[in-house]
Amino acid sequence: MVLSNYTDVSAMRQEILDNNLRTKAIIMDITNYRGTLRELETLNEAGRDKLAALRKCIDRMDVLARDETDSKLAEEVEKNREQYAKMLQAFRKANVATMLEIEKSNKEELFALQPEASEMRQRKLANASAGQKTYRSSALLLQQESVTDRMISISKQLHDTTQKSAATLDMLVTTSATVESTRDELLNTAGKIHQSRKLLQKYSRRDCTDKMLAIFGLILFLVTVFYVLSKRLF
C-alpha cells in the first residue's frame, strides 16, 4: 500500500512538472506572438487546457495528502498551488500584453495605409467639436430651466409634506391624549380589581374560619354528649 502511494506521488510530480514546462512554453509563445487574434485564441485554449490539467493534478495530490495525513506532502501541495497561481497570473498578463500589441500594430498599419482618411477624420473631429460647443451651450440653458422647474416642484413637495406633517402631529397629539386617558382608566380599573381580590381573599379566609369553628363546636358537642352518656350508663 505504501509502495502504491509512493508510485502515485511520483506520477503526480512528473505530471505537474510536465504541465508546468508546457504551460511556460505556451506563455513564451503568447508573449512573442504577433499574428492575428484568432490564432492567439488557439494558443489561449492550449494554455487553459494545460492549466486545468495542472490544477486537477494538484487537487489529486491534495486529496492523497489529506488521506495519508502527510504534512510534507501537504507543504508540497501548497508550494504547487502558489506556483500555479503565479503561472496563471503570468498567462493572463501575457495575453493582455500581446492583445494590446496586436491592436496597436493593426492601428498603425491602418493609419499608414490611409493617411488621407486620418486627415479627414481630424477635420470631422474639429467640426464635431465646434458643433458640440454650440450644443453644450443650448444643453446648459435647457438644463438650467429644468433645474429651476425641479426646484419649484421640490418646494411644492416640501410645502405639502410640511402640511401633512402638521396634520400628522395634531393626530398624534390627539391620539396621545386618548392613550393617556385610557391608561388612567386602566390604572383605576386595575386598582379596583386589586381591591376586589383582597376582599375576596378576606372573605374566603373568614369563611374558612367559620367552617373550622363550626366543626370544632360540633366535635365539642359530640364529646360532651359522649361524656354525659358514659357517666349515666357506667
Secondary structure as the mmCIF struct_conf table of DSSP 4:
data_model
#
loop_
_struct_conf.conf_type_id
_struct_conf.id
_struct_conf.beg_label_comp_id
_struct_conf.beg_label_asym_id
_struct_conf.beg_label_seq_id
_struct_conf.end_label_comp_id
_struct_conf.end_label_asym_id
_struct_conf.end_label_seq_id
HELX_RH_AL_P HELX_RH_AL_P1 VAL A 2 ASN A 32
BEND BEND1 GLY A 35 GLY A 35
HELX_RH_AL_P HELX_RH_AL_P2 LEU A 37 GLU A 68
TURN_TY1_P TURN_TY1_P1 THR A 69 THR A 69
HELX_RH_AL_P HELX_RH_AL_P3 SER A 71 LEU A 113
HELX_RH_AL_P HELX_RH_AL_P4 PRO A 115 LEU A 233
#
